[in-house]
Amino acid sequence: MNKLFDTDTQKILFLGEGWTYPFRYDSTGSVSTSYCTIGDYRLIKESIMHILGVRSGERWMLRNFGGNLRKFVFEPLNDITEIQVKSTISDALARWEPRISLAGSGFGVTTEIIPQKKQLIITTTYRILRANTIDNLVLLGDWDTQTIVEKLNAM
């Protein structure tokens, strides 16, 4: 069996290729890349983290690329910010990550404010289209440290 094509089932196992996240360099000094195959969805999760972490205008040749998620840690932690975070994530992923879908029952972005800790838990549940598999990404926004980091890796 080829790594990217199963000759027995005649199915393509390859879901994509891209830069690793966070960015790393390989032994040749180039930006490290990784392949995403059926059953290994790390690249898709890295891509989502990359999209959400890039500020609008940060990419010189793609000025509209990114989710600009970090800007929210400077806003008040309230219902309005919570709605804006959901909308920003949904819009950015719909535009920049074609391998997933947030549409359907049980999919999308949910949030939970923890006021005593000044934290926002952001759960993005999505379907990987080509593999018809469900996965999620949980982020923790901390308004004290002004950071948004990945909290959990899987459902």
C-alpha positions in Angstrom: 0.0 0.0 0.0 1.2 3.4 -1.0 1.3 6.0 1.9 -1.2 8.3 0.0 -3.3 5.8 -1.9 -4.8 2.4 -0.8 -4.7 0.2 -3.9 -7.0 -2.4 -2.2 -9.9 0.0 -1.7 -8.9 2.5 -4.4 -9.3 5.3 -2.0 -7.1 8.4 -1.7 -5.7 8.7 1.9 -4.2 12.1 1.4 -6.0 15.1 3.0 -3.5 17.8 2.5 0.0 19.2 3.0 1.1 22.3 4.8 3.4 24.1 7.2 3.6 22.7 10.7 2.2 24.7 13.5 3.9 26.2 15.4 6.5 26.8 12.6 9.6 24.7 12.8 12.6 24.3 10.5 13.8 21.0 9.1 17.4 19.9 8.8 17.8 21.7 5.5 16.7 25.1 7.0 13.4 25.1 5.2 10.1 25.6 7.0 8.9 22.1 8.1 5.9 20.6 6.3 3.7 17.8 7.2 1.2 15.6 5.3 -2.3 14.9 6.5 -3.7 11.4 5.8 -6.9 9.6 6.7 -6.6 8.7 10.4 -4.0 11.4 11.1 -5.7 14.8 11.4 -2.9 16.7 13.1 -2.3 18.9 10.1 -5.9 20.0 10.0 -5.8 21.0 13.7 -2.4 22.8 13.1 -4.0 24.6 10.2 -7.0 25.7 12.3 -4.6 27.0 15.0 -2.6 28.8 12.3 -5.7 30.4 10.8 -7.0 31.6 14.2 -3.6 32.8 15.4 -2.8 35.0 12.4 -3.9 38.7 12.7 -5.7 40.2 9.7 -3.1 42.1 7.7 -0.2 40.1 9.1 0.3 38.1 5.8 1.6 40.6 3.3 0.4 38.8 0.2 -2.9 37.7 1.8 -4.0 40.7 3.8 -7.4 39.2 4.7 -6.0 35.8 5.9 -6.5 34.8 9.5 -8.9 34.8 12.3 -7.5 37.7 14.4 -8.5 35.8 17.5 -5.9 37.4 19.8 -7.5 40.8 19.5 -10.3 39.7 21.8 -8.2 39.2 24.9 -8.0 43.0 25.0 -11.8 43.4 25.0 -14.0 43.1 28.1 -14.9 39.5 28.8 -18.7 39.7 28.4 -21.5 38.3 26.2 -20.8 40.7 23.3 -17.1 39.5 23.1 -18.3 35.9 23.4 -20.6 36.4 20.4 -17.9 38.1 18.4 -15.4 35.3 19.1 -17.9 32.7 17.9 -18.6 34.7 14.7 -14.9 35.4 14.0 -14.0 31.7 14.3 -16.9 30.5 12.2 -16.2 33.0 9.5 -12.4 32.4 9.4 -12.7 28.6 9.2 -15.4 28.7 6.6 -13.3 30.9 4.4 -9.8 29.5 5.0 -10.1 25.8 5.9 -12.1 24.0 3.1 -11.3 20.5 4.5 -13.8 20.9 7.3 -17.4 21.9 7.9 -19.0 23.5 10.9 -22.5 23.0 9.4 -25.0 20.6 10.9 -26.4 19.6 14.3 -23.8 19.4 17.0 -21.1 21.2 15.0 -19.9 24.8 15.3 -18.3 27.0 17.9 -19.5 27.0 21.6 -18.1 29.1 24.4 -18.2 29.3 28.1 -17.2 32.2 30.2 -15.6 31.5 33.6 -15.8 35.0 35.2 -14.0 34.2 38.4 -10.9 33.1 36.5 -11.3 35.7 33.7 -11.2 32.8 31.1 -13.2 31.9 28.0 -13.3 28.2 26.9 -13.8 28.0 23.2 -14.9 24.6 21.7 -14.9 24.2 17.9 -16.5 21.0 16.7 -16.1 20.2 13.0 -16.5 17.4 10.4 -13.5 16.5 8.3 -15.2 16.3 5.0 -13.1 13.8 3.1 -12.9 11.4 6.0 -16.4 12.0 7.3 -14.9 12.1 10.8 -15.7 14.4 13.7 -13.0 16.2 15.7 -12.8 19.2 17.9 -10.4 21.8 19.1 -10.7 23.4 22.6 -9.0 26.7 23.2 -8.6 28.5 26.5 -8.6 32.3 26.4 -7.1 33.8 29.5 -7.8 37.5 30.0 -5.2 37.8 32.8 -2.3 36.6 30.7 -3.8 37.8 27.5 -3.3 34.5 25.7 -5.3 32.0 23.8 -3.9 28.4 23.8 -5.0 24.9 22.9 -6.5 23.2 26.0 -7.4 19.7 24.8 -6.5 17.7 21.7 -9.4 15.4 21.2 -13.1 14.8 21.9 
